[in-house]
Amino acid sequence: MKVKIKVWRQKNAATPGAFAIYETPELNENMSFLEMLDVVNEDLTNKGEEPIAFDHDCREGICGTCSLVIDGKPHGPHKGVATCQTYMRSFSDGDEIVVEPFRAAPFPLIKDLVVNRKAFDKIMQAGGFISVRTGAAPDANSIPIEKDVADLAMDAASCIGCGACVAACKNASAMLFVAAKASQLNLLPQGQAEKDRRVLAMIKVADEEGFGNCTNYYECSAACPKLISHEFIAKLNRDFLTATLRSTFSQAPALTSGGGAG
């Protein structure tokens, strides 16, 4: 099979970009989408042209770096898979496939299909960890955790931080990412000590980095390659409200007995 790819080319953030159309060499339909780009790049290199820059690492759907918008959908036409798990058999011979980078102000473009997602790292640095000393790894089942809670925490922990939720959202909201990364810790006993501080800090940094607000369109969960539920956003909102109230009242001056305006 052969296809045409209409791919975004841009030298750097300071240089205007444009789409370029390339016809691929003969492809095996069982190639992954990234293997197809490898073949195209080999062909471009042999012609003395600049290869297409794109991010990739594990090619197993667990690292989150293969972040492309394919025909208008983050990660491509299928549900619950990353770009590297999208195969050319998903397309037909002769198709024209539009390939773009994730477009969001907090993800500035570096080159072609590569964007800078350091904003996610800053959110994680603000609260995506446990700093309380917990000692050595406990024996299995030594800390009682209900199965439904453990399962929910594992669902949240499946987030690979790819940014598809941001790319799919009309507001470029990172709420699904923040909710997953906060919830995987907040749901467990080890994360309770810093729960309030974690939620306030992570949302504060998300706002500072320019991510938008959630308006409940749920495009984020639809585009998520790990099918993380938007219900985690509701949980994050509840945790944020609780943390805000506790923070407000803990800073209020103590009432004095018998005090009053005279």
C-alpha positions in Angstrom: 0.0 0.0 0.0 1.0 3.6 -0.5 -0.5 6.7 1.1 0.1 10.5 1.0 0.9 12.3 4.2 0.1 16.0 4.6 2.5 16.8 7.4 3.3 20.0 9.3 6.8 21.2 8.7 8.3 24.1 10.8 12.0 24.7 11.3 11.5 26.3 14.8 9.0 28.3 16.8 10.3 31.6 15.3 9.8 30.4 11.7 6.5 30.2 10.0 5.3 26.6 9.2 3.3 25.0 6.5 2.0 21.7 5.4 4.0 19.5 3.0 2.7 16.5 1.1 4.8 13.4 0.6 3.9 10.2 -1.1 5.2 7.2 0.8 7.2 4.4 -0.7 5.5 1.0 -0.7 4.4 0.2 2.8 3.4 -3.0 4.7 0.0 -2.6 6.2 1.2 -4.1 9.5 3.7 -1.2 10.0 3.0 1.1 12.9 2.4 4.8 12.1 5.8 5.6 13.4 7.4 2.9 11.3 5.7 4.6 8.3 7.3 7.9 9.3 10.7 6.1 9.5 10.3 4.9 6.0 9.3 8.3 4.7 12.3 9.8 6.5 14.6 7.3 5.0 13.3 8.2 1.6 13.7 11.9 2.3 17.2 11.4 3.5 18.1 9.5 0.4 16.8 12.4 -1.7 18.9 14.9 0.3 15.9 16.4 2.0 15.4 17.2 5.7 13.7 14.3 7.5 10.5 14.9 9.5 11.2 15.5 13.2 8.8 13.6 15.6 9.0 12.4 19.2 9.1 8.7 20.1 10.7 6.4 22.6 9.2 3.1 23.8 6.9 2.4 20.9 4.8 0.3 23.3 2.2 2.9 24.3 3.7 3.5 27.8 6.0 6.5 27.5 3.6 9.2 26.1 6.1 10.8 23.8 4.5 9.7 20.4 2.1 12.6 20.5 0.7 13.3 17.0 -2.6 14.6 15.8 -3.7 12.3 12.9 -6.6 13.4 10.7 -7.7 15.9 13.5 -7.6 13.3 16.3 -4.9 13.1 19.0 -3.1 9.7 18.5 -5.3 8.8 15.5 -8.6 7.2 14.6 -8.7 4.5 17.3 -9.8 4.7 20.9 -7.5 3.7 23.8 -4.2 3.6 21.9 -1.2 5.8 21.5 0.2 6.9 18.1 2.8 4.1 18.2 0.0 1.6 18.5 -1.8 2.8 15.4 -1.1 0.7 12.4 -1.3 1.4 8.7 -4.0 -1.2 8.3 -6.2 1.4 9.9 -6.0 3.3 6.6 -6.7 2.5 2.9 -4.4 2.5 0.0 -4.2 6.0 -1.5 -5.5 7.8 1.5 -4.2 11.3 2.3 -3.4 11.5 6.0 -3.0 14.8 7.8 -0.3 14.8 10.5 0.1 17.7 12.9 1.8 18.4 16.3 -0.2 18.8 19.5 -1.4 22.4 19.3 -1.7 24.2 22.6 -0.1 27.4 23.9 1.5 25.6 26.9 3.1 23.1 24.5 5.3 25.5 22.3 6.5 23.9 19.1 10.2 22.9 18.8 10.4 21.6 15.3 7.9 19.9 12.8 5.9 17.5 15.0 7.9 18.0 18.2 6.5 20.2 21.0 7.9 21.1 24.4 5.8 19.6 27.2 7.9 20.8 30.1 4.8 22.4 31.6 3.7 18.9 32.6 7.0 18.4 34.3 6.5 21.6 36.3 3.1 20.4 37.5 4.6 17.1 38.6 7.4 18.9 40.4 4.8 20.9 42.3 3.1 18.0 43.8 3.2 14.7 42.0 5.3 13.0 44.7 5.3 11.9 48.3 8.0 13.6 50.4 7.0 12.1 53.8 9.4 9.4 55.0 7.7 6.1 54.6 10.6 3.8 55.4 11.4 0.8 53.4 8.9 -0.8 51.0 6.2 -2.4 53.1 5.3 -6.1 52.8 2.4 -6.8 50.5 -1.0 -6.2 52.2 0.6 -4.7 55.3 -1.3 -1.5 54.7 -5.1 -2.3 54.4 -6.5 -0.7 51.2 -9.9 -1.6 49.9 -9.8 -3.2 46.5 -12.0 -0.6 44.8 -9.8 2.2 46.1 -6.6 0.4 45.0 -8.2 -0.2 41.5 -9.2 3.4 41.2 -5.7 4.6 42.2 -4.2 2.2 39.6 -6.6 3.6 36.9 -5.3 7.1 37.7 -1.7 5.9 37.7 -2.1 4.6 34.1 -1.8 8.2 32.8 1.3 8.4 30.6 1.4 12.2 30.4 1.2 12.4 26.7 -0.9 15.6 26.6 -3.7 14.2 24.3 -6.2 15.6 26.8 -4.8 19.1 26.3 -4.6 18.8 22.5 -8.3 17.6 22.4 -9.7 20.3 24.7 -10.9 23.5 23.1 -9.6 25.3 26.2 -6.3 23.4 26.3 -7.2 22.3 29.8 -4.8 19.9 31.6 -7.4 19.0 34.2 -7.5 15.3 33.3 -3.7 15.0 33.6 -3.6 16.9 36.9 -6.6 14.9 38.2 -5.0 11.6 37.4 -1.6 12.5 38.8 -3.1 13.9 42.0 -5.6 11.1 42.5 -3.2 8.3 42.2 -1.6 9.6 45.4 -4.5 11.2 47.1 -6.5 8.0 47.1 -3.9 6.0 49.0 -2.9 6.2 52.7 0.6 7.3 51.9 -0.7 10.3 50.0 -3.0 11.7 52.7 -0.5 13.7 54.6 0.2 16.1 51.7 -3.1 15.8 50.0 -4.3 19.4 50.4 -0.9 20.9 49.6 -0.5 18.7 46.6 -3.8 19.7 45.0 -3.4 23.4 45.6 0.2 23.4 44.3 -0.5 21.4 41.1 -3.5 23.4 40.1 -1.6 26.7 40.8 1.2 25.7 38.5 -1.2 24.5 35.8 -2.9 27.9 35.9 0.5 29.6 35.7 1.6 27.6 32.7 -1.4 28.8 30.8 -3.6 25.7 30.7 -7.3 26.6 30.3 -10.3 25.7 32.5 -12.4 22.5 32.1 -15.9 23.2 30.7 -17.0 19.5 30.8 -16.9 18.7 27.1 -15.1 15.4 28.0 -13.0 15.5 24.8 -10.1 14.7 27.1 -11.2 11.3 28.2 -12.4 10.5 24.7 -8.8 11.2 23.4 -7.0 9.6 26.3 -4.9 6.6 25.1 -5.4 5.0 28.5 -9.1 5.7 28.7 -8.8 7.6 32.0 -12.3 8.7 33.1 -13.3 12.4 33.4 -14.8 11.4 36.7 -11.3 12.0 38.2 -11.8 15.7 37.3 -14.8 15.9 39.6 -12.8 14.3 42.3 -10.0 16.8 41.8 -12.5 19.7 42.0 -13.9 18.3 45.3 -10.4 17.9 46.7 -9.5 21.4 45.6 -12.5 23.0 47.2 -11.8 21.1 50.5 -8.2 22.1 50.4 -9.1 25.7 49.7 -11.5 25.9 52.6 -9.1 24.3 55.0 -6.3 26.6 53.9 -8.5 29.6 54.3 -9.7 28.8 57.8 -6.4 27.6 59.0 -5.0 31.0 58.2 -7.8 32.9 59.9 -7.0 34.6 63.2 -8.3 32.8 66.3 -11.4 34.1 67.9 -10.9 35.6 71.4 -13.4 34.8 74.1 -15.7 37.6 75.1 -14.4 39.7 72.2 -16.8 42.0 70.3 -17.1 45.5 69.0 -17.5 47.9 71.9 
